[in-house]
């Protein structure tokens, strides 16, 4: 008789170290430890004992005595073996998994784009007509996560309409585009923005950017064009002096003395900065060190804005009224520089802002009071679209197609009308080139909370 007892080594037991769990099945057994996959016969421990007994010759009386002595030992060995086989296997300790962190869920309802539409909403300068989501060109393909950064910024200073949604907006900032899109469908209603008088819904899209120029803290050769803080007596005279009067009248020059912030090299660059309303300046200090600061909008002289490009076109001086075209004309007609600059009587004043590493990733603060996000912030007429409103813009030309979600976070003196937007392109050379050439038809939609419709 041959008795065999199998007791399998279990994965994770103290007799089976983790290094053997992944070992290859083709490894040889060494020292009784198998390396085949767990649960296979090669991983069993074998206990064997022989039970065959040969008869001794009868002539030996000692052999009978020996049999009597060995029989109890043999039986005891069998019993011991059976007891060993009946021992329960050693179990690995149970490790309870750590509980998952509790996160407040964002409840997303199934969108219904087939029910009755709500009523129109009338603003001071626009009429909002409710539409189906299918009317929004490009909505299913927009990279919404880019706009979500701007939306989170708007939630730093939300208006009363969108404040209740900001918690969900923040939680969805780490969601994917499909969840963000579904949330918008369930929580918001799209409206097409039309003029109040019902005329054409096509408006105008332009762009602006944040220039970056070199400057000097004090006047020196090559840097002679000052940019000013608001004069101390700005509020005492409305409107204040014109640009020409600021260059020629002693009283205006006296009021500006000591209000210089930095000096630029090019008067056209100074004009660009004033038209854009803010800019980044790489300023050289008196000790030779350099740093980048922002000159932010701080007020105007309350004079009307006039386009120098339009003035040059009306004069028949240029056919190309872009900034490169204007600079080329000045290079050929330096004696008329003052005349061109004075055609725009408005002057913009600035305040200096220090920039942290985080500040450098965003644009200047818009009229809503939050930093602008390149490509996802826009300036609007607040009498048509309130600040903080998510907006869908669609604009096409042979050179550029824009269909995207943006946030209404800024305005400008030239941004007037129901369907009017000024797209924030960012900063740098490419942003400047886009801002210089973008002028094309526009259609606008706004998103409004369903509970308020």
C-alpha positions as CSV (number, residue, x, y, z in Angstrom):
1,X,0.0,0.0,0.0
2,X,1.2,3.5,-0.8
3,X,-0.5,6.5,0.9
4,X,-0.1,10.0,-0.5
5,X,-1.2,13.2,1.2
6,X,-1.5,16.5,-0.8
7,X,-1.6,19.8,0.9
8,X,-1.6,22.7,-1.7
9,X,0.4,25.8,-1.0
10,X,-2.0,28.7,-1.3
11,X,-1.2,32.0,-3.0
12,X,-0.2,34.4,-0.3
13,X,0.5,31.8,2.4
14,X,3.5,32.1,4.6
15,X,5.0,29.1,2.8
16,X,4.7,30.6,-0.7
17,X,6.6,33.9,-1.0
18,X,5.3,36.4,-3.6
19,X,8.4,35.9,-5.7
20,X,7.3,32.4,-6.6
21,X,3.7,33.4,-7.7
22,X,4.9,34.8,-11.0
23,X,7.6,32.3,-11.7
24,X,7.6,30.4,-14.9
25,X,6.1,26.9,-15.1
26,X,9.2,25.5,-16.8
27,X,11.6,26.0,-13.9
28,X,12.9,23.0,-12.2
29,X,12.0,22.0,-8.6
30,X,14.8,22.8,-6.3
31,X,14.8,21.8,-2.6
32,X,11.2,20.8,-2.7
33,X,9.9,24.3,-3.7
34,X,8.1,24.4,-7.1
35,X,8.0,27.4,-9.4
36,X,5.0,26.5,-11.4
37,X,1.8,28.6,-11.3
38,X,-0.1,28.4,-8.0
39,X,-2.7,25.6,-7.8
40,X,-0.9,23.3,-10.2
41,X,0.1,19.7,-8.9
42,X,3.8,20.7,-9.0
43,X,3.1,23.0,-6.1
44,X,1.9,20.2,-3.8
45,X,3.9,18.8,-0.9
46,X,4.0,15.0,-1.0
47,X,4.2,12.8,2.2
48,X,4.8,9.0,1.4
49,X,5.4,5.9,3.5
50,X,5.9,2.3,2.4
51,X,3.6,-0.4,3.9
52,X,4.9,-3.6,2.3
53,X,6.2,-6.4,4.7
54,X,8.2,-9.4,3.6
55,X,7.8,-12.7,5.6
56,X,10.9,-13.8,7.6
57,X,12.0,-17.5,7.8
58,X,10.1,-19.5,10.5
59,X,13.3,-20.9,11.8
60,X,14.2,-17.7,13.5
61,X,12.3,-17.1,16.8
62,X,13.9,-13.6,17.0
63,X,12.0,-12.6,13.8
64,X,8.7,-13.2,15.5
65,X,9.7,-11.1,18.5
66,X,10.8,-8.4,16.1
67,X,7.4,-8.4,14.4
68,X,5.6,-8.0,17.7
69,X,7.9,-5.0,18.5
70,X,7.6,-3.3,15.1
71,X,3.8,-3.7,14.7
72,X,2.9,-0.9,17.2
73,X,5.4,1.4,15.8
74,X,4.1,0.8,12.2
75,X,0.5,1.5,13.3
76,X,1.5,4.6,15.2
77,X,3.3,5.9,12.1
78,X,0.2,5.4,10.0
79,X,-2.0,7.2,12.5
80,X,0.5,10.1,12.8
81,X,0.5,10.4,9.0
82,X,-3.3,10.5,8.8
83,X,-3.4,13.1,11.6
84,X,-0.9,15.3,9.6
85,X,-3.0,14.9,6.5
86,X,-6.1,16.1,8.4
87,X,-4.5,19.4,9.5
88,X,-6.2,22.4,7.9
89,X,-4.1,24.5,5.5
90,X,-2.7,27.8,6.7
91,X,-4.8,30.7,5.4
92,X,-3.3,34.1,4.4
93,X,-4.5,37.0,6.5
94,X,-7.4,38.9,5.0
95,X,-6.6,42.5,4.1
96,X,-9.6,44.8,3.9
97,X,-9.4,47.4,1.0
98,X,-9.2,51.1,1.9
99,X,-12.5,52.9,1.5
100,X,-12.7,55.2,-1.6
101,X,-12.9,58.9,-0.9
102,X,-16.4,60.3,-0.8
103,X,-16.9,62.9,-3.5
104,X,-20.2,64.8,-3.9
105,X,-21.7,63.6,-7.2
106,X,-22.7,65.9,-10.0
107,X,-26.3,64.9,-10.9
108,X,-26.6,64.7,-14.7
109,X,-30.1,64.4,-16.0
110,X,-31.0,62.9,-19.4
111,X,-31.2,65.8,-21.8
112,X,-34.5,66.4,-23.6
113,X,-34.2,68.4,-26.7
114,X,-37.7,67.6,-28.0
115,X,-40.0,69.3,-25.4
116,X,-41.5,72.7,-25.7
117,X,-39.1,75.7,-25.8
118,X,-39.2,78.4,-23.2
119,X,-40.2,82.0,-23.9
120,X,-37.9,84.7,-25.3
121,X,-35.7,86.8,-23.0
122,X,-35.3,90.5,-23.7
123,X,-32.2,92.3,-22.7
124,X,-31.5,96.1,-23.0
125,X,-29.9,95.7,-26.4
126,X,-30.8,92.2,-27.5
127,X,-33.6,89.6,-27.8
128,X,-32.8,86.0,-26.9
129,X,-34.6,83.4,-28.9
130,X,-34.6,79.8,-27.5
131,X,-33.3,77.2,-29.9
132,X,-32.5,73.5,-30.1
133,X,-29.0,72.3,-29.3
134,X,-28.7,71.0,-32.8
135,X,-28.7,74.6,-34.0
136,X,-25.3,75.2,-32.5
137,X,-22.6,74.6,-35.2
138,X,-19.7,72.6,-34.0
139,X,-21.0,72.0,-30.5
140,X,-20.3,68.2,-30.5
141,X,-16.7,68.6,-31.5
142,X,-15.4,71.6,-29.4
143,X,-12.7,70.9,-26.8
144,X,-14.8,72.1,-23.9
145,X,-12.1,71.5,-21.3
146,X,-10.3,74.5,-22.7
147,X,-13.3,76.7,-22.0
148,X,-13.8,75.1,-18.6
149,X,-10.7,76.9,-17.3
150,X,-12.2,80.2,-18.3
151,X,-15.5,79.2,-16.7
152,X,-13.8,78.3,-13.4
153,X,-12.2,81.8,-13.5
154,X,-15.7,83.4,-14.0
155,X,-16.8,81.5,-10.9
156,X,-14.2,83.6,-8.9
157,X,-16.6,86.5,-9.3
158,X,-19.9,85.0,-10.4
159,X,-23.1,87.0,-11.0
160,X,-26.3,85.9,-9.2
161,X,-27.5,83.9,-12.1
162,X,-24.6,81.5,-12.4
163,X,-23.4,81.4,-8.7
164,X,-25.5,78.4,-7.9
165,X,-24.0,76.4,-10.7
166,X,-20.3,77.1,-9.8
167,X,-19.9,74.1,-7.5
168,X,-20.9,71.8,-10.3
169,X,-18.7,73.7,-12.8
170,X,-15.7,73.3,-10.5
171,X,-16.3,69.5,-10.0
172,X,-16.6,69.0,-13.8
173,X,-13.3,70.7,-14.4
174,X,-11.7,67.3,-14.1
175,X,-14.5,65.6,-16.1
176,X,-14.3,64.5,-19.8
177,X,-15.8,66.4,-22.7
178,X,-18.8,64.1,-22.9
179,X,-19.8,64.6,-19.2
180,X,-19.3,68.4,-19.6
181,X,-21.5,68.4,-22.8
182,X,-24.2,66.3,-21.1
183,X,-24.2,68.6,-18.1
184,X,-24.6,71.7,-20.3
185,X,-27.6,70.0,-22.0
186,X,-29.3,69.1,-18.8
187,X,-28.7,72.4,-16.9
188,X,-28.7,75.1,-19.6
189,X,-30.9,76.3,-22.4
190,X,-29.3,77.8,-25.6
191,X,-30.7,81.1,-26.9
192,X,-29.8,82.8,-30.2
193,X,-28.9,86.5,-29.7
194,X,-30.8,88.8,-32.0
195,X,-31.1,92.6,-32.2
196,X,-34.1,93.9,-30.3
197,X,-35.5,95.3,-33.5
198,X,-35.5,91.9,-35.2
199,X,-33.0,92.9,-37.9
200,X,-30.2,90.5,-39.2
201,X,-28.6,88.3,-36.6
202,X,-25.2,88.6,-38.3
203,X,-22.9,90.8,-36.3
204,X,-19.2,91.5,-36.1
205,X,-16.3,89.6,-34.7
206,X,-12.9,91.2,-34.1
207,X,-10.0,90.2,-31.9
208,X,-7.6,91.8,-29.4
209,X,-4.4,90.7,-27.7
210,X,-1.9,91.6,-25.1
211,X,1.2,93.2,-26.7
212,X,4.7,92.5,-25.4
213,X,7.1,95.4,-25.7
214,X,10.6,96.4,-24.4
215,X,10.7,99.5,-22.3
216,X,13.0,101.6,-20.1
217,X,12.2,102.8,-16.6
218,X,13.7,106.2,-17.4
219,X,14.2,108.0,-20.7
220,X,17.4,107.2,-22.6
221,X,18.5,107.1,-26.2
222,X,16.1,104.9,-28.2
223,X,13.4,105.0,-25.5
224,X,11.6,108.4,-25.4
225,X,7.9,107.6,-25.6
226,X,6.2,107.8,-22.2
227,X,3.2,105.8,-20.9
228,X,1.4,107.5,-18.1
229,X,-0.5,106.8,-14.9
230,X,-3.8,108.8,-14.6
231,X,-3.0,112.4,-13.8
232,X,-4.0,113.5,-10.3
233,X,-6.5,116.1,-11.7
234,X,-8.1,113.7,-14.2
235,X,-11.5,113.9,-12.5
236,X,-11.5,117.7,-12.3
237,X,-11.9,118.2,-16.0
238,X,-14.3,116.2,-18.2
239,X,-13.3,115.5,-20.9
240,X,-9.7,115.8,-20.1
241,X,-7.1,117.2,-22.6
242,X,-7.0,115.6,-26.1
243,X,-3.9,113.7,-27.3
244,X,-2.8,116.8,-29.3
245,X,-3.3,119.1,-26.3
246,X,-1.3,116.8,-24.1
247,X,1.6,117.1,-26.5
248,X,1.4,120.9,-26.9
249,X,-0.3,122.6,-24.0
250,X,1.9,123.5,-21.0
251,X,-1.0,123.0,-18.5
252,X,-1.5,119.4,-19.7
253,X,2.2,118.7,-19.8
254,X,2.5,120.0,-16.2
255,X,-0.3,117.7,-15.0
256,X,1.5,114.7,-16.6
257,X,4.9,115.4,-15.1
258,X,6.0,112.7,-12.7
259,X,3.2,110.4,-13.9
260,X,5.4,108.4,-16.3
261,X,5.6,104.7,-15.7
262,X,8.0,103.5,-18.5
263,X,9.3,104.7,-21.9
264,X,8.8,102.8,-25.2
265,X,10.9,103.0,-28.3
266,X,8.1,103.4,-30.9
267,X,5.1,105.8,-30.7
268,X,3.1,103.4,-32.8
269,X,3.7,100.7,-30.2
270,X,2.5,103.0,-27.5
271,X,-0.7,103.6,-29.6
272,X,-1.2,99.8,-30.0
273,X,-0.9,99.4,-26.3
274,X,-3.4,102.1,-25.7
275,X,-5.9,100.7,-28.2
276,X,-5.6,97.1,-26.7
277,X,-6.0,98.5,-23.2
278,X,-3.2,96.6,-21.6
279,X,0.1,94.9,-22.3
280,X,3.2,93.1,-21.1
281,X,6.3,95.2,-20.7
282,X,9.9,93.8,-20.5
283,X,11.3,96.8,-18.5
284,X,14.9,97.6,-18.0
285,X,15.5,99.1,-14.6
286,X,18.0,101.8,-13.8
287,X,20.4,99.1,-12.4
288,X,20.3,97.2,-15.7
289,X,18.1,94.4,-14.4
290,X,15.0,93.3,-16.4
291,X,11.6,91.9,-15.5
292,X,8.2,91.5,-17.1
293,X,5.3,93.5,-15.7
294,X,1.8,94.2,-16.9
295,X,0.5,97.7,-17.7
296,X,-3.2,97.4,-17.0
297,X,-6.0,99.8,-18.1
298,X,-6.5,102.5,-15.5
299,X,-8.7,105.1,-17.3
300,X,-8.9,107.5,-20.3
301,X,-9.2,111.2,-21.0
302,X,-12.9,110.7,-21.9
303,X,-12.3,111.8,-25.5
304,X,-13.8,109.8,-28.4
305,X,-11.9,107.0,-30.0
306,X,-11.0,107.5,-33.7
307,X,-9.3,104.9,-35.8
308,X,-5.9,106.0,-37.2
309,X,-6.3,103.2,-39.9
310,X,-9.6,104.7,-41.0
311,X,-8.0,108.2,-41.1
312,X,-5.2,106.9,-43.3
313,X,-7.7,105.2,-45.6
314,X,-9.9,108.3,-45.8
315,X,-6.7,110.3,-46.7
316,X,-5.9,107.9,-49.5
317,X,-2.5,107.4,-47.8
318,X,-2.6,103.6,-47.6
319,X,-4.5,100.6,-48.9
320,X,-3.2,98.4,-46.1
321,X,-4.4,99.7,-42.8
322,X,-2.9,96.9,-40.7
323,X,-0.2,97.8,-38.2
324,X,2.6,96.7,-40.5
325,X,1.1,98.8,-43.2
326,X,0.8,101.8,-40.9
327,X,4.4,101.5,-39.8
328,X,5.6,101.3,-43.4
329,X,3.7,104.5,-44.2
330,X,5.3,106.3,-41.1
331,X,8.7,105.2,-42.3
332,X,8.1,106.9,-45.6
333,X,6.3,110.0,-44.0
334,X,7.9,110.6,-40.6
335,X,6.9,114.3,-40.8
336,X,3.3,113.3,-40.6
337,X,3.6,111.1,-37.5
338,X,2.1,113.7,-35.1
339,X,-0.8,114.4,-37.5
340,X,-1.7,110.7,-37.6
341,X,-1.5,110.2,-33.9
342,X,-3.6,113.3,-33.2
343,X,-6.3,112.0,-35.4
344,X,-7.3,109.8,-32.4
345,X,-7.9,112.2,-29.5
346,X,-8.3,109.4,-26.9
347,X,-5.5,108.7,-24.5
348,X,-5.4,105.6,-22.2
349,X,-3.7,105.7,-18.8
350,X,-2.2,102.6,-17.1
351,X,-1.3,101.1,-13.8
352,X,1.6,98.7,-13.3
353,X,1.0,95.2,-12.0
354,X,3.7,92.7,-10.9
355,X,3.4,89.2,-12.5
356,X,3.8,85.9,-10.7
357,X,4.5,82.6,-12.6
358,X,0.7,81.9,-12.4
359,X,-0.1,85.4,-13.7
360,X,2.0,84.8,-16.7
361,X,-0.3,81.9,-17.8
362,X,-3.3,84.2,-18.1
363,X,-4.1,87.5,-19.6
364,X,-5.1,90.8,-17.9
365,X,-8.2,91.1,-15.8
366,X,-11.3,91.9,-17.9
367,X,-14.3,94.0,-17.0
368,X,-15.7,91.1,-15.0
369,X,-12.7,91.3,-12.8
370,X,-11.2,87.9,-13.6
371,X,-8.0,87.0,-15.6
372,X,-8.7,86.4,-19.3
373,X,-8.1,83.0,-20.9
374,X,-6.5,83.0,-24.4
375,X,-8.9,81.8,-27.0
376,X,-11.7,81.3,-24.5
377,X,-12.5,84.8,-23.2
378,X,-14.4,87.4,-25.2
379,X,-15.4,91.0,-24.8
380,X,-19.1,91.8,-25.3
381,X,-21.6,94.6,-24.9
382,X,-22.9,94.0,-21.3
383,X,-26.2,95.5,-22.3
384,X,-26.7,92.6,-24.7
385,X,-24.8,89.8,-22.8
386,X,-24.1,90.0,-19.1
387,X,-20.6,89.3,-17.8
388,X,-19.9,85.7,-16.8
389,X,-22.4,84.3,-19.4
390,X,-21.2,81.3,-21.4
391,X,-21.4,82.1,-25.1
392,X,-21.3,80.1,-28.3
393,X,-19.8,82.0,-31.2
394,X,-19.7,81.0,-34.8
395,X,-17.8,82.9,-37.4
396,X,-16.4,81.9,-40.8
397,X,-14.2,83.4,-43.4
398,X,-12.0,81.9,-46.1
399,X,-9.0,82.1,-43.8
400,X,-10.5,81.3,-40.3
401,X,-13.5,79.3,-38.9
402,X,-14.3,79.7,-35.2
403,X,-17.1,77.6,-33.6
404,X,-16.5,77.4,-29.9
405,X,-17.5,78.0,-26.3
406,X,-16.2,81.3,-24.8
407,X,-17.0,83.3,-21.7
408,X,-18.2,86.9,-21.7
409,X,-15.6,88.4,-19.4
410,X,-14.6,91.8,-20.9
411,X,-15.9,94.8,-22.9
412,X,-14.4,97.7,-24.8
413,X,-15.4,101.2,-26.0
414,X,-15.9,99.9,-29.5
415,X,-17.8,96.8,-28.5
416,X,-21.3,97.9,-28.9
417,X,-24.4,96.2,-30.2
418,X,-26.4,93.0,-29.8
419,X,-24.3,90.6,-31.9
420,X,-20.8,92.0,-31.2
421,X,-17.7,90.3,-29.8
422,X,-14.0,91.0,-29.5
423,X,-12.1,87.7,-29.2
424,X,-9.1,87.6,-26.8
425,X,-6.4,86.0,-28.8
426,X,-3.7,85.9,-26.1
427,X,-0.3,87.5,-26.3
428,X,2.8,87.5,-28.5
429,X,3.4,87.8,-32.2
430,X,0.8,85.2,-33.5
431,X,-1.9,86.7,-31.3
432,X,-1.1,90.1,-32.6
433,X,-1.3,88.9,-36.2
434,X,-4.7,87.4,-35.6
435,X,-6.0,90.5,-33.8
436,X,-4.7,92.6,-36.7
437,X,-6.6,90.8,-39.4
438,X,-9.7,89.3,-37.8
439,X,-12.9,91.1,-38.9
440,X,-15.7,88.9,-40.1
441,X,-19.4,88.1,-39.7
442,X,-20.6,86.7,-36.4
443,X,-23.5,84.7,-34.9
444,X,-24.0,84.4,-31.2
445,X,-25.8,82.1,-28.8
446,X,-25.9,82.3,-25.0
447,X,-26.5,79.6,-22.4
448,X,-28.9,80.4,-19.6
449,X,-29.8,78.2,-16.6
450,X,-33.1,76.4,-17.2
451,X,-34.6,77.2,-13.8
452,X,-34.4,80.9,-14.7
453,X,-35.9,80.8,-18.1
